[in-house]
Amino acid sequence: MKAVVFEAYGDSSVLKFTDAPMPPIKDDQVLVKVYAATVNPIDWRIRSGGLAKFVECDFPVIPGREVAGVIEQVGADVSNFKVGDPVFGFLQQLEMKWGSYAEFVPADAYKLAHKPAELSYEQATALPVAIHTAQQALFTHGGLEAGQTVLIHAAAGVVGSMAVQLAKQAGATVIATASPGNHDFVLGLGADRVIDYHQQDFGEQLKSEYPDGVAVILAPFAGKSLQGSEPLVTSSTKIILLSPVANPEDMKIGPVESQVMICQADGAALESLSDQFASGELKTEIARVFNLEQAAEAQDLSATERVAGKIVIKVN
Ligand SMILES: NC(=O)c1ccc[n+]([C@@H]2O[C@H](COP(=O)([O-])OP(=O)(O)OC[C@H]3O[C@@H](n4cnc5c(N)ncnc54)[C@H](OP(=O)(O)O)[C@@H]3O)[C@@H](O)[C@H]2O)c1
């Protein structure tokens, strides 16, 4: 099969479009014929070697952790999918070997869901990581409830924009942060208030409007924007971070130690939101679609961390 492969850590030039053997599947797995994959920031962090302590690489490695495609083969223990089913999901490999930047990828069956017919493969592959991360951060870790206020940073990003949609659906008041050029987009998602996190004193400005602070802060990125939130933090605020912090002092905001969350694959959660995906009630913007041969360019674009929307790789 055709695939993008890297044989050693390095910059995007280590990614080669080449021939690779067909991946094997285990009894609880399916083989998916890939129609569309995505680029997640973790893809280029793994490729660079920056996450070697957390995600092992069994070289040669095919990157890619999200997929939408059609079931090609079913393992002996799999009963909920059959050959020919259109599916999508987050692969969440603990060791990287067989990823979705390829014509075929093995997937644990419990991580997949049936793709709603209304969605294209590009739209479907863009959803799983955003949904799992936003859902688990807001509700599983943050305990967000109707009537509470949540501060969502990087709200124009893939995870942030999904979090705004889910928090509004849950009946929360949403304060979002984004660069000024993205304010209309974020308000269009339903945010009650959007603010430029580049302003040093944005937390102070908001404090007079929200004197009781916020129940949950979702912060995809640590650093300056997160520290500016301090005036809105009370001793009961839950702060959920999505990226490891270089400086341990950045973990503490006012009286609260933030927690770093890793999203978990969950096909059943995707299946349960099927109607909302089909109707477009929950959606992820697609920023760019690349061909498989352009994977290096696609990862370099993601590494700018300035792209609002998902980067998709079209395969078959
Ligand atoms: N732990 C997990 O399980 C998990 C899961 C998914 C993602 N993540 C991580 O979460 C982060 C966001 O992922 P994503 O896919 O949503 O990213 P994304 O779509 O690439 O987010 C890009 C947006 O984030 C904003 N941004 C960039 N740097 C920022 C900063 N320092 N402070 C505040 N906002 C900033 C920018 O918004 P403006 O243009 O409006 O400034 C940019 O448009 C990544 O680091 C990713 O690795 C972790």
PDBQT file of the ligand as one rigid body, heavy atoms in Angstrom, charges set to zero:
ROOT
HETATM    1  N1  LIG A 401      -4.328  16.534  25.785  1.00  0.00    +0.000 N 
HETATM    2  C1  LIG A 401      -5.044  16.100  24.756  1.00  0.00    +0.000 C 
HETATM    3  O1  LIG A 401      -5.609  15.022  24.771  1.00  0.00    +0.000 OA
HETATM    4  C2  LIG A 401      -5.160  17.001  23.544  1.00  0.00    +0.000 A 
HETATM    5  C3  LIG A 401      -6.119  16.752  22.569  1.00  0.00    +0.000 A 
HETATM    6  C4  LIG A 401      -6.233  17.640  21.502  1.00  0.00    +0.000 A 
HETATM    7  C5  LIG A 401      -5.384  18.731  21.414  1.00  0.00    +0.000 A 
HETATM    8  N2  LIG A 401      -4.446  18.926  22.373  1.00  0.00    +0.000 N 
HETATM    9  C6  LIG A 401      -3.538  20.105  22.329  1.00  0.00    +0.000 C 
HETATM   10  O2  LIG A 401      -4.333  21.278  22.473  1.00  0.00    +0.000 OA
HETATM   11  C7  LIG A 401      -3.761  22.334  21.729  1.00  0.00    +0.000 C 
HETATM   12  C8  LIG A 401      -4.839  22.899  20.806  1.00  0.00    +0.000 C 
HETATM   13  O3  LIG A 401      -5.200  21.920  19.847  1.00  0.00    +0.000 OA
HETATM   14  P1  LIG A 401      -6.120  22.345  18.641  1.00  0.00    +0.000 P 
HETATM   15  O4  LIG A 401      -6.164  21.191  17.702  1.00  0.00    +0.000 OA
HETATM   16  O5  LIG A 401      -7.387  22.943  19.124  1.00  0.00    +0.000 OA
HETATM   17  O6  LIG A 401      -5.192  23.470  18.047  1.00  0.00    +0.000 OA
HETATM   18  P2  LIG A 401      -5.433  24.461  16.903  1.00  0.00    +0.000 P 
HETATM   19  O7  LIG A 401      -6.749  24.234  16.246  1.00  0.00    +0.000 OA
HETATM   20  O8  LIG A 401      -4.198  24.378  16.062  1.00  0.00    +0.000 OA
HETATM   21  O9  LIG A 401      -5.466  25.861  17.683  1.00  0.00    +0.000 OA
HETATM   22  C9  LIG A 401      -4.988  26.967  17.021  1.00  0.00    +0.000 C 
HETATM   23  C10 LIG A 401      -5.576  28.225  17.644  1.00  0.00    +0.000 C 
HETATM   24  O10 LIG A 401      -5.166  28.330  19.011  1.00  0.00    +0.000 OA
HETATM   25  C11 LIG A 401      -4.910  29.686  19.341  1.00  0.00    +0.000 C 
HETATM   26  N3  LIG A 401      -3.625  29.767  20.037  1.00  0.00    +0.000 N 
HETATM   27  C12 LIG A 401      -2.409  29.407  19.542  1.00  0.00    +0.000 A 
HETATM   28  N4  LIG A 401      -1.461  29.608  20.487  1.00  0.00    +0.000 NA
HETATM   29  C13 LIG A 401      -2.098  30.078  21.595  1.00  0.00    +0.000 A 
HETATM   30  C14 LIG A 401      -1.664  30.472  22.886  1.00  0.00    +0.000 A 
HETATM   31  N5  LIG A 401      -0.376  30.426  23.228  1.00  0.00    +0.000 N 
HETATM   32  N6  LIG A 401      -2.591  30.910  23.765  1.00  0.00    +0.000 NA
HETATM   33  C15 LIG A 401      -3.879  30.971  23.419  1.00  0.00    +0.000 A 
HETATM   34  N7  LIG A 401      -4.356  30.612  22.206  1.00  0.00    +0.000 NA
HETATM   35  C16 LIG A 401      -3.466  30.183  21.303  1.00  0.00    +0.000 A 
HETATM   36  C17 LIG A 401      -4.924  30.449  18.044  1.00  0.00    +0.000 C 
HETATM   37  O11 LIG A 401      -6.082  31.238  18.097  1.00  0.00    +0.000 OA
HETATM   38  P3  LIG A 401      -6.111  32.753  17.614  1.00  0.00    +0.000 P 
HETATM   39  O12 LIG A 401      -5.691  32.685  16.158  1.00  0.00    +0.000 OA
HETATM   40  O13 LIG A 401      -7.528  33.148  17.810  1.00  0.00    +0.000 OA
HETATM   41  O14 LIG A 401      -5.123  33.481  18.462  1.00  0.00    +0.000 OA
HETATM   42  C18 LIG A 401      -5.026  29.406  16.956  1.00  0.00    +0.000 C 
HETATM   43  O15 LIG A 401      -5.929  29.790  15.937  1.00  0.00    +0.000 OA
HETATM   44  C19 LIG A 401      -2.561  21.743  20.992  1.00  0.00    +0.000 C 
HETATM   45  O16 LIG A 401      -1.392  22.056  21.728  1.00  0.00    +0.000 OA
HETATM   46  C20 LIG A 401      -2.818  20.243  21.016  1.00  0.00    +0.000 C 
HETATM   47  O17 LIG A 401      -1.629  19.492  20.998  1.00  0.00    +0.000 OA
HETATM   48  C21 LIG A 401      -4.294  18.094  23.425  1.00  0.00    +0.000 A 
ENDROOT
TORSDOF 0
